[in-house]
Amino acid sequence: MNNETAEHVANVLKAMAHPVRLKIVETLEKGEKTVSEIMAAVGGKQSITSQQLNMMKDKGILACRKEGANVYYRIENPNAIRLLHCIHDNCEKKGT
């Protein structure tokens, strides 16, 4: 792995390395959702949820579209879901 690739991978891992962001990815695995739907699923405040969504969008993990007054988010990088499942499965095997 070259330095540029390693840097990109590290940035993606950092972007997902937060409990709220992991819950957001898990929520969006089931399909596109509005910010309000995501907030309800993760139990966060609007400002915090929006901040987390924008950060993951900036790192290429999520994408969004606006329709009227609603902003819909979706998984842009399906590897984020695979990564989440891989780590989750590993933690379950180790009992943590």
C-alpha positions in Angstrom: 0.0 0.0 0.0 1.5 3.3 -1.0 1.5 6.4 1.3 -1.4 8.1 -0.5 -3.6 5.0 -0.3 -2.7 4.5 3.4 -3.6 8.1 4.1 -7.0 7.8 2.4 -7.8 4.5 4.2 -6.9 6.0 7.6 -9.2 9.0 6.9 -12.1 6.7 6.0 -11.5 4.7 9.2 -11.3 7.9 11.3 -14.6 9.1 9.7 -16.4 6.0 10.8 -14.7 5.6 14.2 -17.5 7.1 16.4 -20.6 5.4 17.9 -23.0 7.8 16.3 -21.5 7.5 12.9 -21.5 3.7 13.1 -25.2 3.9 14.0 -25.8 6.2 11.0 -24.1 3.7 8.6 -26.2 0.9 10.1 -29.4 2.9 9.7 -28.6 3.8 6.1 -27.7 0.2 5.2 -31.5 -0.3 4.9 -31.8 2.6 2.4 -32.0 6.3 1.9 -33.3 8.3 4.9 -34.0 11.9 5.7 -32.1 13.7 8.4 -35.1 13.5 10.7 -35.4 9.7 10.2 -31.7 9.3 10.9 -32.0 11.5 14.0 -34.9 9.3 15.3 -32.9 6.1 14.6 -29.7 7.2 16.3 -31.3 9.2 19.1 -29.2 12.3 18.5 -29.8 16.0 18.3 -30.3 17.6 14.9 -27.1 19.7 15.1 -24.9 16.8 16.1 -26.5 14.4 13.6 -26.0 16.9 10.8 -22.4 17.5 11.8 -21.7 13.7 11.7 -23.5 13.3 8.3 -21.6 16.2 6.7 -18.3 14.8 7.9 -19.0 11.4 6.5 -20.2 13.0 3.2 -16.9 14.9 3.0 -15.0 11.7 3.3 -17.0 10.0 0.5 -18.8 7.6 2.8 -22.3 9.1 2.3 -24.0 11.1 -0.4 -27.1 13.2 -0.2 -29.8 14.8 -2.3 -32.3 17.6 -1.6 -35.9 17.2 -2.4 -38.1 20.2 -1.3 -37.3 20.9 2.4 -35.9 17.4 3.0 -32.3 16.2 2.6 -31.9 12.5 2.0 -28.7 10.6 2.8 -27.5 7.3 1.5 -24.4 5.2 1.5 -22.1 6.3 -1.2 -19.3 3.8 -0.4 -20.7 0.3 0.1 -17.4 -0.8 1.6 -18.4 1.2 4.7 -21.1 -1.4 5.3 -18.7 -4.3 4.7 -16.2 -2.7 7.1 -18.9 -2.2 9.8 -20.0 -5.9 9.5 -16.5 -7.2 9.5 -15.6 -5.3 12.7 -18.9 -6.1 14.4 -18.6 -9.8 13.6 -15.0 -9.9 15.0 -16.2 -8.2 18.2 -19.1 -10.7 18.6 -16.7 -13.6 18.1 -14.4 -12.2 20.9 -17.4 -11.5 23.1 -16.9 -7.8 23.3 
